[in-house]
Amino acid sequence: MSCATYAYRLRRGIGVGQDEELSLRIFTRLCSQGLASGCSQVGGLLSYPDTGAVARNYELAATFYDRACTGGHMNACSILGNRYLLARGVPKDPEAAASLFQRACDARHIASCGKLGALYMDGYGVRKDLESAEVLLTQACNQNEDYACSQLANLKLERSRFSGEDPASGARDLLEQCDLGGMFSCRHAGILHIDGVPGVESDVKTALGSFKRACEQGFRGACTNLGELQVLGIGVPEKNVEAGLPVVQYACENHDWRACNVLAWLYLNGDGVERDVDYSALLLELACENYHSPSCLDLSDYYGQGIGSLEPNVSAASDLRARACKYGRPRFKQEWCGRTQAEVQ
């Protein structure tokens, strides 16, 4: 048995007692000897420790993913690209993410081609180019990459608004991919069932089922969708805070910053929880520090109005609004960043 195999079994507790600390030491030594996959494993251990024996450290993890990527480990390049999009252990930098996805895609890391295609679709980190997006997303979807398939279906829906193409085609693709168990497609199918588009009737019950299915597969964004419907009562006969609150808390604790934004709203209004305006502001601050632009904008409103223990501070409000617009995705900027502070309030 190789050292790498033994270290992996130690990490997962496969055939041996789980020992993340020893696994980390072995993978770190292998990394120092030039084994790129060992560097990537160190990054994984530092990012997602299971037992508490290893402290989570996203910043240090990013340095090991970088070493692994430099050493030719394309999955590490893809992971590092995600980190630049999420600002997890590195500054938010969509251009750096696009460069890493391009590098990995060129080396035939098919998931990275799908991620790069999604950036081209949104014009995020690269110029908007729907033709390049379609080529990349189709390439990845044909290799059964669910994320790419879900984004390709969304691309069809977006184009149908301008081209006269059948919008039901993209919707059907999402629903079919969800039926095959794709968590990204299930989440997007749930959104379609909320919004209602040609080919998909508005159906909150089905949406809840789609979000639940994706959430159970570990997609935290879908957990937020699920909990949000329940705690806010969006499109459902009555709210169910008791069922939705733990789901939103789980997503927030696991760094889905939109979930933290939803929790902030609940604490601001005392909806299903004891009202705590200062904790609401703290949640918004946490999400804003992690580049969640809507939370920066909401926190700007808190400072603008002097909510809770926050004194009115026009300068802080303006700085937060600027931060929101600097790091927001293109659609967010289009909707919010041409407006004055008074219009936002």
MARKE-865695 format. One record per residue (C-alpha): residue in one letter; x, y, z. Coordinates in steps of 0.02 Angstrom, whole numbers, padded with zeros to 5 digits, always signed. Example, Ala and Ser with C-alpha at 12.3 -4.5 7.8 and 13.67 -1.06 7.14 Angstrom:
A+00615-00225+00390/S+00684-00053+00357/
This chain:
M+00000+00000+00000/S+00070+00170-00049/C+00091+00310+00077/A-00040+00412-00017/T-00167+00271-00008/Y-00133+00244+00176/A-00151+00430+00211/Y-00317+00435+00117/R-00382+00287+00216/L-00330+00373+00376/R-00423+00529+00322/R-00584+00435+00287/G-00568+00294+00413/I-00570+00160+00277/G-00504-00005+00346/V-00406+00088+00481/G-00450+00203+00624/Q-00486+00379+00565/D-00340+00492+00605/E-00346+00659+00514/E-00195+00727+00605/L-00082+00586+00547/S-00159+00594+00373/L-00119+00779+00365/R+00062+00749+00415/I+00085+00615+00282/F+00003+00716+00143/T+00103+00870+00192/R+00265+00770+00178/L+00210+00699+00009/C+00168+00875-00049/S+00341+00937+00002/Q+00413+00794-00103/G+00323+00859-00257/L+00165+00752-00259/A+00031+00873-00322/S-00113+00762-00267/G-00040+00763-00091/C-00047+00954-00091/S-00228+00946-00147/Q-00270+00824-00008/V-00193+00943+00119/G-00305+01079+00050/G-00456+00967+00071/L-00412+00919+00249/L-00386+01101+00299/S-00550+01150+00216/Y-00664+01011+00275/P-00600+00925+00432/D-00718+00794+00502/T-00658+00753+00676/G-00593+00914+00752/A-00415+00849+00757/V-00370+00970+00617/A-00417+01154+00626/R-00508+01227+00476/N-00399+01353+00386/Y-00459+01412+00216/E-00313+01531+00191/L-00182+01395+00215/A-00287+01274+00112/A-00284+01395-00034/T-00093+01396-00032/F-00090+01207-00046/Y-00219+01206-00185/D-00110+01332-00275/R+00042+01218-00256/A-00059+01071-00319/C-00123+01171-00468/T+00053+01230-00510/G+00106+01048-00502/G-00022+01000-00634/H-00168+00940-00526/M-00313+01011-00627/N-00448+00974-00499/A-00351+01083-00376/C-00351+01223-00507/S-00540+01205-00519/I-00562+01208-00330/L-00450+01361-00316/G-00554+01445-00451/N-00709+01415-00346/R-00620+01491-00196/Y-00585+01650-00295/L-00770+01661-00339/L-00823+01633-00159/A-00682+01733-00078/R-00644+01582+00031/G-00466+01596+00093/V-00420+01714-00050/P-00485+01885-00106/K-00635+01884-00220/D-00567+01886-00397/P-00678+01822-00538/E-00542+01857-00666/A-00421+01743-00573/A-00558+01611-00562/A-00588+01620-00750/S-00402+01601-00783/L-00392+01446-00674/F-00546+01369-00754/Q-00473+01405-00926/R-00309+01321-00877/A-00398+01167-00812/C-00520+01160-00958/D-00374+01168-01081/A-00305+01016-00991/R-00472+00927-01018/H-00539+00947-00841/I-00718+00943-00901/A-00801+01016-00746/S-00694+01172-00765/C-00756+01193-00944/G-00933+01202-00874/K-00883+01328-00742/L-00795+01435-00872/G-00948+01425-00984/A-01058+01489-00843/L-00942+01639-00821/Y-00954+01677-01007/M-01142+01666-00994/D-01148+01795-00854/G-01002+01902-00913/Y-00922+01877-00743/G-00732+01883-00742/V-00735+01874-00932/R-00826+01969-01068/K-01002+01906-01098/D-01001+01784-01243/L-01153+01672-01262/E-01078+01575-01408/S-00924+01527-01307/A-01036+01489-01159/E-01141+01370-01262/V-00990+01279-01332/L-00911+01254-01161/L-01072+01209-01072/T-01122+01085-01208/Q-00949+01006-01201/A-00964+00980-01013/C-01147+00930-01015/N-01111+00796-01145/Q-00993+00722-01015/N-01136+00718-00888/E-01081+00869-00786/D-01244+00917-00701/Y-01191+01096-00662/A-01153+01126-00845/C-01317+01047-00899/S-01415+01158-00781/Q-01325+01313-00843/L-01350+01261-01025/A-01537+01247-00993/N-01534+01419-00914/L-01443+01485-01067/K-01581+01418-01178/L-01710+01503-01068/E-01615+01668-01074/R-01595+01664-01263/S-01779+01622-01288/R-01826+01792-01218/F-01745+01877-01367/S-01734+01748-01507/G-01909+01678-01517/E-01843+01503-01478/D-01955+01386-01381/P-01927+01427-01196/A-02001+01261-01145/S-01848+01172-01218/G-01731+01236-01081/A-01860+01201-00947/R-01882+01022-01008/D-01694+00996-01004/L-01685+01053-00822/L-01830+00942-00768/E-01757+00791-00857/Q-01587+00819-00779/C-01666+00837-00607/D-01758+00672-00633/L-01587+00594-00662/G-01533+00656-00491/G-01435+00812-00536/M-01433+00925-00383/F-01394+01085-00481/S-01533+01049-00603/C-01653+01010-00461/R-01617+01177-00381/H-01645+01270-00544/A-01800+01168-00579/G-01866+01223-00410/I-01836+01405-00457/L-01931+01378-00620/H-02077+01305-00524/I-02079+01460-00413/D-02068+01585-00555/G-02170+01493-00684/V-02105+01496-00863/P-02176+01430-01026/G-02174+01242-01011/V-02170+01244-00820/E-02321+01292-00717/S-02297+01384-00553/D-02306+01248-00421/V-02235+01283-00249/K-02260+01105-00187/T-02154+01037-00329/A-02026+01175-00300/L-02010+01125-00117/G-01981+00946-00170/S-01846+00996-00295/F-01756+01105-00168/K-01766+00968-00037/R-01695+00841-00158/A-01546+00953-00199/C-01521+01002-00016/E-01514+00820+00037/Q-01373+00796-00088/G-01273+00932-00001/F-01312+01084-00109/R-01319+01222+00024/G-01392+01348-00097/A-01542+01235-00119/C-01557+01218+00070/T-01570+01407+00077/N-01706+01405-00056/L-01800+01272+00040/G-01786+01358+00209/E-01825+01528+00135/L-01991+01468+00064/Q-02037+01393+00231/V-01984+01532+00350/L-02043+01677+00243/G-02200+01592+00179/I-02159+01634-00002/G-02291+01556-00113/V-02351+01433+00019/P-02519+01434+00110/E-02436+01469+00276/K-02262+01493+00348/N-02174+01350+00434/V-02032+01433+00530/E-02009+01280+00641/A-01965+01173+00489/G-01870+01304+00390/L-01765+01389+00525/P-01646+01241+00556/V-01620+01222+00368/V-01572+01406+00347/Q-01461+01400+00502/Y-01372+01247+00434/A-01340+01333+00268/C-01278+01492+00352/E-01163+01396+00470/N-01092+01309+00317/H-01052+01474+00232/D-01200+01501+00116/W-01204+01688+00141/R-01377+01711+00065/A-01441+01601+00206/C-01359+01718+00331/N-01449+01861+00245/V-01616+01772+00268/L-01576+01742+00452/A-01534+01926+00472/W-01707+01971+00407/L-01788+01851+00533/Y-01691+01924+00681/L-01726+02101+00623/N-01913+02068+00626/G-01921+01940+00768/D-02003+01819+00648/G-01996+01646+00726/V-01847+01699+00833/E-01824+01823+00974/R-01796+01994+00896/D-01613+02042+00900/V-01569+02187+00785/D-01386+02188+00833/Y-01368+02003+00792/S-01456+02038+00628/A-01324+02169+00589/L-01186+02048+00640/L-01251+01918+00517/L-01255+02047+00379/E-01079+02101+00421/L-01018+01920+00413/A-01099+01894+00244/C-01037+02062+00179/E-00859+02024+00234/N-00874+01869+00125/Y-00925+01974-00025/H-01113+01941-00022/S-01165+02103-00106/P-01351+02103-00055/S-01295+02092+00128/C-01177+02239+00105/L-01321+02337+00032/D-01437+02290+00176/L-01304+02335+00304/S-01283+02501+00214/D-01467+02532+00248/Y-01441+02492+00434/Y-01304+02624+00444/G-01404+02746+00340/Q-01553+02737+00458/G-01461+02701+00621/I-01542+02532+00656/G-01514+02446+00824/S-01358+02503+00914/L-01283+02570+00752/E-01273+02758+00747/P-01323+02839+00582/N-01165+02848+00480/V-01181+02912+00302/S-00998+02878+00265/A-01007+02696+00320/A-01169+02673+00224/S-01088+02743+00067/D-00934+02632+00087/L-01041+02476+00107/R-01143+02520-00045/A-00983+02545-00146/R-00921+02374-00086/A-01085+02294-00137/C-01072+02366-00312/K-00887+02327-00330/Y-00908+02142-00297/G-01086+02113-00357/R-01123+02000-00504/P-01178+02085-00666/R-01365+02069-00637/F-01350+02138-00461/K-01253+02287-00526/Q-01379+02318-00662/E-01523+02319-00538/W-01446+02413-00391/C-01289+02505-00435/G-01359+02647-00536/R-01470+02703-00393/T-01444+02832-00257/Q-01439+02792-00071/A-01609+02878-00052/E-01685+02769-00188/V-01621+02610-00103/Q-01699+02663+00062/
